[in-house]
Amino acid sequence: MMLEEIEGEQARFIPDEGLPIHIAKDYLPENYQIGELYEVTIAGEQVVAIAPLKEETQKRLAKMKQKRVNLLNKKNKKD
């Protein structure tokens, strides 16, 4: 899930599919980053663990960057 924002004492995570999930900010690991991907483990209604997925975050950022480059190249070819 991606950590989208912090609102007061709540962190909002966006899963790849489904509705956003709100978790108390206290459960976040140290040095959390907005926009970073995390593996959030929940048992019942209890947060068990939140672990950063640094490698996956970097892969997704690189993929989005490449998409922007491709769109710019496409636009420049039309001009």
N, C-alpha and C positions, 0 to 999 in steps of 0.2 A: 504494500500500500504506500501511497505517496503522502507525506506529511504536507498538507496544503496550507494550513495556517494555525495560529494560536489565537484564540479568542478568550481573553481573561485567563481563567484557569483550565480551559478546555483546549485540547489539541484535536484538530479535525484531519482525519485520514481519508483518502479517496482510494478505494480499491479499483482494480482493473475493471471489475464488473460489480454492479450493485450500488447501494446507497452509501453515502459517507458515514463514517463511524467517528463518534466523539469519545475521547478518552481523557481522563484527568491528566493535566500537564505533569503532575508528579511522577507519572510512570515513564516519561521520556528518558532516554539515556542521556548522559552528559554530552555536551557538544552536538546536540541535535541540529539539523539543518532543514529549513523550510525547502520543499522541493525534492528532498532526498527520499529514496525508497527504503521501506522498512518491512521486516517480517514481523507481523503482530500475531502473537499466539494468545487466543482467548479460550478459556474453558468455562462454559456456561455464560455467566456475565462477568467473570473475573479475568482481568488482564494477567497473563502468566509471564509473558516476556515480549520485549520490543527490541529487535536487533537490526542495526543498519545493514543494508545490502549495497555496499559501496561499489562493487564491481558492476552490479546490475544498473545502478544509477549512472555510472560512467558510460555504459553501453547505450542506455536510452538517450543520454545527452548527446552522444556522438551521432546516433541515428537521427535525432531531431536537427542537429547542426547540418548533417548531410542533406536532409530534406530542404532546409532553407537555402543551401547552396544550389541545389538542383532547381528550386523555384526561381532564384535570382538569375541563374543561367538561362532558364527558359524565357524569362521576361526580357533579358538582354538580347536574346536572339530575335525576338519579335520587333525590337526597336530598330 
